[in-house]
Amino acid sequence: MGCLFSRFGFFQNSRQHLEEEKPEPKQYSWDLKRDTLNVKDYILDGVKGETVGRLPGTVNGQQFVIQNCQDCNIYIFDHTATVTVDDCVNCNVFLGPIKTSVFIRDCKNCKFVVACQQFRTRDCSQIDIFLCCGTQPIIESSSGMRFGCFQYFYPQLAGQFEMASLSVYNNSWSTIHDFTQDPTETHFSLLPQDAKCDAYVPIPTSEPFDNMQISLEMEKSIIPLTLGERRKPSDESCLLVFFSDGSSHDRSHNYIELMRANHVSP
């Protein structure tokens, strides 16, 4: 009997020892990030008649949601992973570089300045967009859509384009594809060639955006101004190749500046 209790005591001690040495569950970087993020910091919901947004360094590549806003000026001066804009009316919206996609749904009478990899709208009407898009923009069940070339500058914008992996020289803003084409109606057109972003989405002058150092001068714009699908002033064209040797960005920028000085549109 003593032997039995002795063995039982051994098993109890062994189990207690194993429980004490049981390793702590692993923590992964995405779990830690989830614990520190406040979801409310990445949503604008139900805002009416205000100027709101986010400053550089406050979003840092996270997903962002804008919904149910009315009569607002909204500025996201940072890079994001993806953005959805739903059910907004009479709003002016600036969206900094978006690494993947922006999806605008059920919005009307709004104006946007957007830089993204993929652009799509659904069930929208009377929307003006100054766009930089790495792929073909897509509209669906939308009408009164007008597009122009993204033109904008503030000191942090170039770095945000790099963080979002967007090329400043790959802009398909005017090659729109309409998923719901109608032979009797055109659902999209281009904005006037001389249209300026601030005539549609005003530059914010109130706090906390009054120190952003925003410029809409063509010479400062991160994105070169292009004519897109508009008729070119000349039928002549040429192909230029800048080899990727570490200096291609500077050479292409200098070449564009030279064309601007000679009044030639890229």
C-alpha positions as CSV (number, residue, x, y, z in Angstrom):
1,M,0.0,0.0,0.0
2,G,2.8,2.4,0.9
3,C,4.3,1.7,-2.5
4,L,1.0,2.7,-4.1
5,F,0.8,6.0,-2.3
6,S,4.4,6.6,-3.1
7,R,3.8,6.2,-6.8
8,F,0.6,8.3,-6.6
9,G,2.6,11.0,-5.0
10,F,5.3,10.7,-7.7
11,F,2.7,11.2,-10.4
12,Q,1.2,14.2,-8.6
13,N,4.6,15.8,-8.3
14,S,5.4,15.1,-12.0
15,R,2.1,16.6,-13.2
16,Q,2.7,19.7,-11.0
17,H,6.2,20.1,-12.4
18,L,5.0,19.8,-16.0
19,E,2.2,22.4,-15.4
20,E,4.8,24.8,-13.9
21,E,7.1,24.4,-16.9
22,K,4.3,24.8,-19.5
23,P,5.5,27.4,-22.0
24,E,3.6,30.7,-22.4
25,P,1.6,30.9,-25.6
26,K,3.4,32.6,-28.5
27,Q,2.6,36.2,-29.3
28,Y,2.9,37.3,-32.9
29,S,3.5,40.8,-34.3
30,W,0.0,41.1,-35.7
31,D,-1.5,40.2,-32.3
32,L,0.5,42.9,-30.6
33,K,-0.4,45.4,-33.3
34,R,-4.1,44.5,-32.9
35,D,-3.9,45.1,-29.2
36,T,-2.4,48.6,-29.6
37,L,-4.7,49.8,-32.4
38,N,-7.8,51.8,-31.6
39,V,-10.3,51.0,-34.4
40,K,-12.0,54.4,-34.0
41,D,-8.8,56.1,-35.2
42,Y,-9.3,54.5,-38.6
43,I,-13.0,55.3,-39.1
44,L,-15.0,58.5,-39.9
45,D,-18.6,57.7,-39.5
46,G,-21.6,60.0,-39.6
47,V,-19.7,63.3,-39.7
48,K,-21.8,66.2,-40.9
49,G,-20.7,69.8,-41.8
50,E,-17.2,69.5,-40.5
51,T,-13.6,69.6,-41.7
52,V,-11.9,66.4,-40.4
53,G,-9.2,63.9,-41.3
54,R,-5.8,62.6,-40.3
55,L,-2.3,64.1,-40.4
56,P,0.9,62.4,-41.7
57,G,2.1,59.6,-39.5
58,T,-1.3,58.9,-37.9
59,V,-2.6,56.1,-40.2
60,N,0.7,54.5,-41.2
61,G,-0.6,52.0,-43.7
62,Q,-3.7,50.8,-41.9
63,Q,-7.1,50.2,-43.5
64,F,-9.4,53.2,-43.4
65,V,-13.2,53.6,-43.6
66,I,-15.3,56.6,-44.4
67,Q,-19.1,56.3,-44.2
68,N,-22.4,58.1,-43.8
69,C,-20.7,61.6,-44.0
70,Q,-22.5,64.7,-45.3
71,D,-21.4,68.2,-46.3
72,C,-17.8,67.5,-45.1
73,N,-14.2,68.3,-46.1
74,I,-12.2,65.1,-45.3
75,Y,-8.4,64.8,-45.6
76,I,-6.4,61.7,-45.1
77,F,-2.8,63.0,-45.4
78,D,-1.1,59.6,-44.9
79,H,-0.6,56.3,-46.7
80,T,-3.1,53.5,-46.2
81,A,-3.6,49.8,-47.0
82,T,-7.1,50.2,-48.5
83,V,-9.9,52.6,-48.2
84,T,-13.7,52.3,-48.5
85,V,-16.0,55.2,-48.8
86,D,-19.8,54.5,-48.4
87,D,-23.0,56.5,-48.4
88,C,-21.4,60.0,-48.5
89,V,-23.2,63.1,-49.8
90,N,-21.8,66.5,-50.8
91,C,-18.3,65.7,-49.4
92,N,-14.8,66.8,-50.6
93,V,-12.2,64.1,-49.9
94,F,-8.4,63.9,-50.2
95,L,-7.0,60.4,-49.9
96,G,-3.2,60.0,-49.7
97,P,-1.4,57.0,-51.3
98,I,-3.3,53.8,-51.0
99,K,-1.3,50.6,-51.4
100,T,-4.1,48.5,-52.8
101,S,-7.6,49.6,-53.5
102,V,-10.1,52.4,-52.9
103,F,-13.8,51.4,-53.2
104,I,-16.4,54.2,-53.4
105,R,-20.0,53.1,-53.0
106,D,-23.4,54.8,-52.9
107,C,-22.0,58.3,-52.9
108,K,-23.3,61.3,-54.7
109,N,-22.3,64.9,-55.4
110,C,-18.8,64.3,-54.0
111,K,-15.3,65.4,-55.1
112,F,-12.1,63.4,-54.6
113,V,-8.3,63.6,-54.9
114,V,-7.0,60.0,-54.8
115,A,-3.8,58.1,-55.3
116,C,-4.1,54.3,-55.4
117,Q,-3.2,51.1,-57.1
118,Q,-6.8,50.1,-57.9
119,F,-9.9,52.4,-58.2
120,R,-13.5,51.3,-58.2
121,T,-16.9,52.9,-57.8
122,R,-20.4,51.3,-57.5
123,D,-23.8,53.0,-57.4
124,C,-22.4,56.5,-57.4
125,S,-23.5,59.7,-59.2
126,Q,-22.1,63.1,-59.9
127,I,-18.5,62.4,-58.7
128,D,-15.4,64.4,-59.7
129,I,-12.0,62.7,-59.2
130,F,-8.5,63.9,-59.6
131,L,-6.8,60.5,-59.8
132,C,-3.5,58.7,-59.8
133,C,-4.1,55.0,-60.4
134,G,-1.6,52.2,-61.2
135,T,-4.3,50.1,-63.0
136,Q,-7.4,50.8,-65.1
137,P,-10.0,52.6,-63.1
138,I,-13.4,50.8,-62.9
139,I,-16.9,52.2,-62.5
140,E,-20.0,50.2,-62.1
141,S,-23.7,51.3,-62.0
142,S,-22.4,54.9,-61.8
143,S,-23.1,58.0,-63.7
144,G,-21.9,61.6,-64.0
145,M,-18.3,60.5,-63.2
146,R,-15.6,63.0,-64.3
147,F,-11.9,62.3,-64.1
148,G,-8.7,64.5,-64.0
149,C,-5.0,64.0,-63.4
150,F,-3.8,64.0,-59.7
151,Q,-1.8,67.1,-58.9
152,Y,-0.7,67.7,-55.3
153,F,2.3,68.3,-53.1
154,Y,3.1,68.4,-49.4
155,P,6.5,67.5,-47.9
156,Q,5.7,64.0,-46.8
157,L,3.8,62.9,-49.9
158,A,6.8,61.5,-51.9
159,G,7.8,59.3,-48.9
160,Q,4.2,58.1,-48.6
161,F,4.1,57.0,-52.2
162,E,7.2,54.9,-51.6
163,M,5.6,53.4,-48.4
164,A,2.5,52.5,-50.5
165,S,4.7,51.0,-53.3
166,L,3.1,53.3,-55.8
167,S,5.0,54.6,-58.8
168,V,4.7,58.4,-59.6
169,Y,5.2,57.6,-63.3
170,N,2.5,54.9,-63.7
171,N,-0.8,56.8,-63.9
172,S,-3.7,55.3,-65.8
173,W,-6.2,57.9,-64.6
174,S,-8.1,58.3,-67.9
175,T,-8.4,54.7,-69.1
176,I,-11.7,54.1,-67.4
177,H,-13.6,50.9,-67.8
178,D,-17.4,50.9,-67.4
179,F,-18.7,47.6,-66.2
180,T,-22.3,48.7,-67.0
181,Q,-22.0,50.3,-70.4
182,D,-25.1,51.8,-72.0
183,P,-25.1,52.5,-75.7
184,T,-27.6,55.4,-75.2
185,E,-25.7,57.1,-72.3
186,T,-22.1,57.9,-71.4
187,H,-21.5,57.5,-67.7
188,F,-18.1,59.2,-67.5
189,S,-16.1,62.0,-69.0
190,L,-12.9,64.0,-68.4
191,L,-12.7,67.2,-66.4
192,P,-11.6,70.3,-68.2
193,Q,-7.9,70.3,-69.0
194,D,-7.3,73.4,-67.0
195,A,-9.2,72.1,-63.9
196,K,-7.4,72.7,-60.6
197,C,-7.8,70.4,-57.6
198,D,-8.4,73.3,-55.1
199,A,-11.4,74.4,-57.1
200,Y,-13.0,71.0,-56.3
201,V,-11.4,69.9,-53.0
202,P,-10.3,73.1,-51.2
203,I,-6.9,73.2,-49.4
204,P,-7.6,73.1,-45.6
205,T,-6.6,76.3,-43.8
206,S,-7.9,75.5,-40.3
207,E,-6.2,73.4,-37.5
208,P,-4.8,70.8,-37.5
209,F,-4.1,71.1,-41.2
210,D,-2.9,74.7,-41.4
211,N,0.8,73.7,-41.4
212,M,0.7,71.1,-44.1
213,Q,2.6,73.3,-46.7
214,I,0.3,72.1,-49.5
215,S,1.0,73.3,-53.0
216,L,-0.9,72.7,-56.3
217,E,1.8,74.2,-58.5
218,M,2.4,71.9,-61.5
219,E,6.2,72.2,-61.0
220,K,5.9,70.8,-57.4
221,S,3.3,68.1,-58.0
222,I,4.5,64.6,-57.1
223,I,2.6,63.2,-60.1
224,P,3.5,64.7,-63.6
225,L,0.6,66.2,-65.3
226,T,-0.5,64.1,-68.3
227,L,-3.2,64.5,-70.9
228,G,-4.4,60.9,-70.7
229,E,-7.0,60.0,-73.3
230,R,-7.4,63.6,-74.5
231,R,-6.4,64.5,-78.0
232,K,-2.7,65.4,-78.1
233,P,-1.6,68.7,-79.7
234,S,0.6,66.7,-82.0
235,D,0.5,63.2,-83.6
236,E,4.2,62.8,-83.1
237,S,5.4,60.5,-80.3
238,C,8.5,58.9,-79.0
239,L,9.5,56.2,-76.4
240,L,12.0,57.0,-73.7
241,V,13.7,54.4,-71.5
242,F,15.4,55.2,-68.2
243,F,17.5,52.3,-67.0
244,S,17.1,51.4,-63.4
245,D,20.6,52.1,-62.1
246,G,19.9,54.1,-59.0
247,S,19.6,57.4,-60.8
248,S,16.7,56.8,-63.2
249,H,14.2,58.7,-60.9
250,D,16.4,61.8,-61.0
251,R,17.0,61.6,-64.7
252,S,13.3,61.1,-65.5
253,H,12.4,64.0,-63.2
254,N,14.9,66.3,-64.8
255,Y,13.6,65.3,-68.3
256,I,10.0,66.1,-67.3
257,E,11.2,69.5,-66.0
258,L,12.9,70.1,-69.3
259,M,9.7,69.3,-71.2
260,R,7.7,71.6,-68.9
261,A,10.2,74.4,-69.5
262,N,9.6,74.0,-73.3
263,H,5.8,73.7,-72.8
264,V,5.6,70.1,-73.9
265,S,3.0,67.9,-72.2
266,P,4.2,64.5,-71.0
